[in-house]
Amino acid sequence: MSRPAALPLPPWLAHALRAQRGPVPWNAVVRGALAGGPLLLVAVGLGRPSVGVLAALGAMLAGINDRPGSRRVAVQRLGVPALAGAVGLLVGTYAGQYTGAVVLTLLLTALGLLAGGMSAVGLVASGAGTQLLVAAAIGAGMPLPEPGWERALAYLAGAGWLLVLRLALPTPAVLTAGDYRFDGERDAVAAVYDAIAGLLDAVGTPDALARRSALTAALDHAQDALAGPRLRRYASSSAERRLHAQYAAALPLAEAATALAWDGDAVVGRASEGPRRLAAAVRGNTATGPLPAPVLPGARHRTAADTASAPALRALDDALLRAAETFDRGGDARALHTRRRTLGSLLRLGLGSGGREYGLRVALSFGAAAAVAQALHHEHWYWLPATAVFLVKPDLGPLVSRVLCRAAGTVLGAVLFAAFAAVLPRPEGLIALVAVSGALIPVATRHFAAQTAVVTVLVLALVMVGGDPQASWSRIGETLLACAIVLIVGHLPMPRGQRGGGVRARLTEAGTAAYAYLAHVLDEPRTPDARSGAGRSDATGGTGETGGTSSPGGSATPNGVTVSVGSALPGTADARAARWALRREAYRALAKARSAIALSEAELPALARHTEGTDEVAALLERLVDTTTACAVHLDDTGRLSRHHTDRLTALLDELARHQRHTGTTLPEPPDVTDAPDETEAADEVDAPPGRQGLSA
């Protein structure tokens, strides 16, 4: 007798039970163990435990942001939120000392509005907004003997110590490549070539879309890793220039692989061997050796020009050859791969519908929690508004999932700490508990409940080392109260057009980037067989012509993002570089929109209904960008689009217009594809010449 099928869990509950997977980040674990605990030990030894508490808090909040990536990215990811936290601690301390409860509540509410709008800009800004509010609540509500400036310095010292550990301690990649400086960047670039190989393996299978999304994530990560803050405009060493050149060489490979996936004609297994050997060469800082060429099934009996995917296959073959040449000669990246947002675009994100909606919710939740906490006359009332800050953050998951995980994690953490406090010696045992908790944070960030439990244990240990009595059970009550406040605020009616504003803002940004990419591809100057003609973008071609959206060394997108691909491949045409930059921006914006939609779909039905249908718009935009990539490769090869390409573009744009009306999504005016060069317009169309039939075997 067969068992009845299990009922699927509702999305909001399934998300609360889901945890991220992956290898243990042992480097981050070591850094966490060496951060807060040793700082607290030194401060206690010097007779200044409260200073040690603040330093350990700074290290703990920085540890939450300590994610895999390059050292340059870590400077921004850890440093910017730490500076914001120091400012919040300073403001909160003096506001708590010199203002009354009403003025303080209004000030914290205004601070929440500012931090919430700022958090809509991106991940680093979100971390900065969180630390700004949490530190402001701690400064206003935690009774400490130090003045505000000393508190801020101690907080910065703790976060700065973790940043020093991040910059100084080596990683396992050093043992492989023997290069201490660029281990994070090297891993990120190698992951791009691995993702290209994975996409080539999946061409013609149902996994192709997921592999293309994985390639987008790898390119985003590598782009960020290479474009971290720096003291010089140009790469300062041959090793760094080589790494930038290797990343730039992956862009045409990714373009060709995406075009092959769009065509859907499977390639034989050895097509992915080339990118995998390139990945190994990047990771080990070694030579590539001979690379195999991609061949279509049945190619022994027919030429590549006889197949529908011949342009994409020739583009892949050509990109592999150019990558091999780049790897062999060491690269000469004279301009760095950078991505900068203009001030105007940052303001539009913060003041747009997404920033306004999030800012209002943060302000209401933070202000209400601060008012209720002060009304309860609790000596350590900072816990309630600080908890509300974490609960209101949408990048930590859907609202109900956050509430459930926070409540469960706080109860578990409080019970565990009560058990530890009953048996551990003081202060030695509590300091050891802080060190162990710091080491567990990088692992616990995979699930919000686990992270909450570890942070609860750590903070309660710090409070007890600072001289205050055990407060486990009161923390449970305050957390549950914060959960109720955020749940109520999260379901309050918003002004017309604000509900679901974050998702629609991301979709608008993605649509703008997708249309800009399509317009550039259709207008890009090229000749038939552009890969070998005057507009060729290889190591020996001319400078080419500059497209309307490009500038020497980079391009500006309609989103207010300036992206510079530079001259990593000497002689690369500006128009081709601009195309790669626009393609990257389109896929990056789509990935952000997809993430926002996935979180919205996992909300309770009362909230999820406000973004119904947006996933279909995102899917259509993804297909449009994929089709645009296939068109770009085909235009490079023949100089004209096939009827299949133009019909597909027209159908996608028509479908997007219909869905836009149904979902209320605002997209810009799409480019006109009727003027695109079509193969049917020329009766004397010449067949494209066959490309190189392979590299050395």
Secondary structure, 3 states (H helix, E strand, C coil): CCCCCCCCCCHHHHHHHCCCCCCCCHHHHHHHHHHHHHHHHHHHHCCCHHHHHHHHHHHHHHHHCCCCCCHHHHHHHHHHHHHHHHHHHHHHHHHHHHCCHHHHHHHHHHHHHHHHHHHCCCHHHHHHHHHHHHHHHHHHHCCCCCCHHHHHHHHHHHHHHHHHHHHHCCCCHHHHHCCCCCHHHHHHHHHHHHHHHHHHHHCCCCCHHHHHHHHHHHHHHHHHHHCCCCCCCCCCCHHHHHHHHHHHHHHHHHHHHHHHHHHCCCCCHHHHHHHHHHHHHHHHCCCCCCCCCCCCCCHHHCCHHHCCCHHHHHHHHHHHHHHHHHHHHCCCCCCCCEEEECHHHHHHHHHCHHHHHHHHHHHHHHHHHHHHHHHCCCCCCCHHHHHHHHHHCHHHCCHHHHHHHHHHHHHHHHHHHHHHHHHCCCCHHHHHHHHHHHHHHHHHCCCHHHHHHHHHHHHHHHHHHCCCCCCHHHHHHHHHHHHHHHHHHHCCCCCCCCCCHHHHHHHHHHHHHHHHHHHHHHHCCCCCCCCCCCCCCCCCCCCCCCCCCEECCEEECCCCEEEECCCCCCCCCHHHHHHHHHHHHHHHHHHHHHHHHHHHHCCCHHHHHHHCCHHHHHHHHHHHHHHHHHHHHHHHHHCCECHHHHHHHHHHHHHHHHHHHHHCCCCCCCCCCCCCCEHHHCCCCCCCCCCCCCCCC
